[in-house]
Amino acid sequence: MKIGIVGSGTVGTILAQTFSRGDNEILLSHSRGAASLAERRSEFAANVSFGEVTAALQQPMVVIAVPFTVAPDVLRQVADYQQRIVVDVTNQFTADFKKIDTRPLTGSEVIAAAAHNARVIKAFNTLPHELMTGKVAGPGRRVLFYAGDDREAKKTFAAVVKPLNFRPVNLGKLRHGGSVMQVGGGLGHTAFVQLDE
């Protein structure tokens, strides 16, 4: 899968490293341009390349790993996502970690509204960043909650993360699943491991 990651901070970096363990091509981007990432080449596998945000937004799967406050504007740089998958890993915080109230919408529905004609998947945001690798200390796989409104997009997402030692758990649509995954929804920063049966 070709995956564009928008944002190269802690979360974007870890997810680029995580997805690079699979049979994926990763395009990591930063608002300051691809050249700003060049000195970090040694942090990433050979299947991670650097590109502009606009190029990352055009990939078949797009991971939006920027602060929630700027994510809608970043996504609006593309007029039509043409049914591409956008993975929302944001949490509803301001820069100083104050919770943002988006009612009556969930945070993921705000993201979906900004990503016109995209198939949005909410995922990863309930995990502390150090657990987004999928790796576990002992046997088993890291449980990864996800939600979305498109069945085929969810199947594709699950197929991408399973080989990375995740046990994807479908929580339903963005309205319900997104609401329990967002800040204050009950699943914030929970980490489970499923032992192999």
C-alpha positions as CSV (number, residue, x, y, z in Angstrom):
1,M,0.0,0.0,0.0
2,K,1.2,3.5,-0.8
3,I,0.7,5.6,2.4
4,G,1.2,9.3,2.7
5,I,1.8,10.6,6.2
6,V,1.2,14.3,6.9
7,G,3.1,15.4,9.9
8,S,6.6,14.3,11.0
9,G,6.4,14.9,14.7
10,T,6.4,12.1,17.3
11,V,3.3,10.4,16.1
12,G,4.0,10.8,12.3
13,T,7.5,9.5,12.8
14,I,6.5,6.5,14.8
15,L,3.7,5.6,12.3
16,A,6.1,6.0,9.4
17,Q,8.5,3.6,11.1
18,T,5.6,1.2,11.9
19,F,4.1,1.1,8.5
20,S,7.5,0.7,6.9
21,R,7.8,-2.7,8.5
22,G,5.1,-4.0,6.2
23,D,4.9,-4.2,2.4
24,N,4.2,-0.5,2.1
25,E,5.7,2.5,0.4
26,I,5.6,5.5,2.8
27,L,5.8,9.2,1.8
28,L,6.4,11.2,4.9
29,S,5.8,15.0,4.7
30,H,6.2,18.1,6.8
31,S,4.8,21.6,6.4
32,R,8.4,23.0,5.9
33,G,8.9,20.8,2.9
34,A,10.7,17.5,2.0
35,A,14.1,19.1,2.3
36,S,13.5,19.7,6.0
37,L,13.5,16.0,6.6
38,A,16.7,15.1,4.8
39,E,18.9,15.1,7.9
40,R,16.6,12.5,9.5
41,R,17.2,9.9,6.7
42,S,18.9,7.5,9.1
43,E,15.7,7.2,11.3
44,F,13.8,5.5,8.5
45,A,13.8,2.3,6.4
46,A,14.5,2.4,2.7
47,N,10.8,2.2,1.8
48,V,10.2,5.6,3.5
49,S,10.7,8.6,1.3
50,F,10.2,12.3,1.9
51,G,7.8,14.5,0.0
52,E,5.6,17.6,0.1
53,V,2.3,17.7,2.0
54,T,0.4,18.0,-1.3
55,A,2.0,14.8,-2.6
56,A,1.3,12.9,0.7
57,L,-2.4,13.9,0.5
58,Q,-2.6,12.3,-2.9
59,Q,-1.6,8.7,-1.8
60,P,-4.2,5.9,-1.7
61,M,-4.0,5.9,2.1
62,V,-3.4,9.2,3.9
63,V,-2.5,9.4,7.6
64,I,-3.3,12.8,9.1
65,A,-0.8,13.2,12.0
66,V,-1.0,16.9,12.7
67,P,-2.6,18.8,15.5
68,F,-6.4,18.6,15.4
69,T,-6.6,22.4,15.3
70,V,-4.9,22.5,11.9
71,A,-6.0,19.2,10.4
72,P,-9.1,20.5,8.7
73,D,-7.2,23.2,6.9
74,V,-4.5,20.8,5.8
75,L,-7.1,18.3,4.4
76,R,-8.9,21.0,2.5
77,Q,-5.8,21.4,0.3
78,V,-7.4,18.6,-1.7
79,A,-10.7,19.4,-3.3
80,D,-11.8,15.8,-3.9
81,Y,-10.2,12.7,-2.3
82,Q,-11.9,10.5,-4.8
83,Q,-12.7,7.8,-2.2
84,R,-9.1,7.5,-1.0
85,I,-8.7,6.4,2.6
86,V,-7.8,9.1,5.2
87,V,-6.7,7.7,8.6
88,D,-7.5,10.2,11.4
89,V,-5.1,9.8,14.3
90,T,-5.8,13.2,15.9
91,N,-7.1,14.0,19.3
92,Q,-9.2,17.1,20.1
93,F,-6.7,19.3,21.9
94,T,-5.5,22.8,21.5
95,A,-1.7,23.5,21.4
96,D,-1.8,23.8,25.2
97,F,-3.8,20.5,25.6
98,K,-7.2,22.0,26.3
99,K,-10.1,19.8,25.1
100,I,-11.9,21.1,22.0
101,D,-15.7,20.7,22.0
102,T,-16.9,19.8,18.5
103,R,-20.5,18.9,19.4
104,P,-22.8,17.9,17.9
105,L,-20.1,16.3,15.7
106,T,-17.4,13.9,16.8
107,G,-13.9,15.0,16.1
108,S,-13.7,12.4,13.3
109,E,-16.8,13.8,11.7
110,V,-15.1,17.2,11.7
111,I,-12.1,15.6,9.9
112,A,-14.5,13.7,7.5
113,A,-16.2,17.0,6.6
114,A,-12.9,18.6,5.7
115,A,-11.7,15.6,3.6
116,H,-14.3,15.8,0.9
117,N,-15.2,12.4,-0.7
118,A,-12.7,10.6,1.5
119,R,-13.3,7.3,3.3
120,V,-12.3,8.3,6.9
121,I,-11.0,5.8,9.4
122,K,-10.4,6.8,13.0
123,A,-7.5,4.8,14.5
124,F,-4.4,4.9,16.7
125,N,-5.5,7.9,18.8
126,T,-6.3,5.8,21.9
127,L,-2.7,4.4,22.1
128,P,0.1,6.3,23.7
129,H,2.6,7.1,21.0
130,E,5.2,4.6,22.3
131,L,2.7,1.7,21.7
132,M,1.8,2.7,18.1
133,T,4.6,0.4,16.9
134,G,2.4,-2.7,17.4
135,K,5.2,-4.4,19.3
136,V,4.5,-6.1,22.6
137,A,6.8,-7.3,25.4
138,G,5.6,-10.9,25.3
139,P,3.4,-13.0,23.1
140,G,0.3,-11.6,21.5
141,R,-0.7,-8.6,19.4
142,R,-1.5,-5.0,20.2
143,V,-5.2,-4.3,20.1
144,L,-6.0,-1.4,17.7
145,F,-9.4,0.1,17.9
146,Y,-10.7,1.7,14.7
147,A,-14.0,3.1,13.3
148,G,-15.3,4.2,9.9
149,D,-18.4,4.5,7.8
150,D,-17.1,2.5,4.8
151,R,-17.0,-1.3,5.1
152,E,-14.4,-1.8,2.3
153,A,-12.1,0.9,3.6
154,K,-12.2,-0.7,7.0
155,K,-11.3,-4.1,5.5
156,T,-8.4,-2.5,3.7
157,F,-7.2,-0.7,6.8
158,A,-7.4,-3.9,8.9
159,A,-5.4,-5.8,6.2
160,V,-2.7,-3.2,6.3
161,V,-2.2,-3.2,10.1
162,K,-2.6,-6.9,10.8
163,P,0.9,-7.8,9.5
164,L,2.3,-5.1,11.9
165,N,1.3,-7.1,15.0
166,F,-1.9,-5.3,15.5
167,R,-5.3,-7.0,16.4
168,P,-7.7,-4.5,14.8
169,V,-11.0,-4.2,16.6
170,N,-13.9,-2.6,14.6
171,L,-15.9,-0.2,16.8
172,G,-18.5,0.6,14.1
173,K,-19.2,3.9,12.4
174,L,-17.6,7.3,13.0
175,R,-20.6,8.6,15.0
176,H,-20.5,5.9,17.6
177,G,-17.0,4.4,17.4
178,G,-15.4,7.8,17.0
179,S,-17.2,9.1,20.0
180,V,-15.9,6.4,22.3
181,M,-12.4,6.8,20.9
182,Q,-12.1,10.6,21.2
183,V,-11.0,12.5,24.3
184,G,-13.4,11.8,27.2
185,G,-15.1,9.0,25.3
186,G,-14.0,6.2,27.5
187,L,-11.2,4.6,25.5
188,G,-8.6,7.3,25.7
189,H,-5.1,6.0,26.1
190,T,-6.1,2.4,26.7
191,A,-3.7,-0.4,25.8
192,F,-4.6,-4.0,25.4
193,V,-2.8,-7.1,24.1
194,Q,-4.6,-10.1,22.7
195,L,-2.9,-13.4,23.2
196,D,-2.8,-15.7,20.1
197,E,-5.4,-18.4,20.3
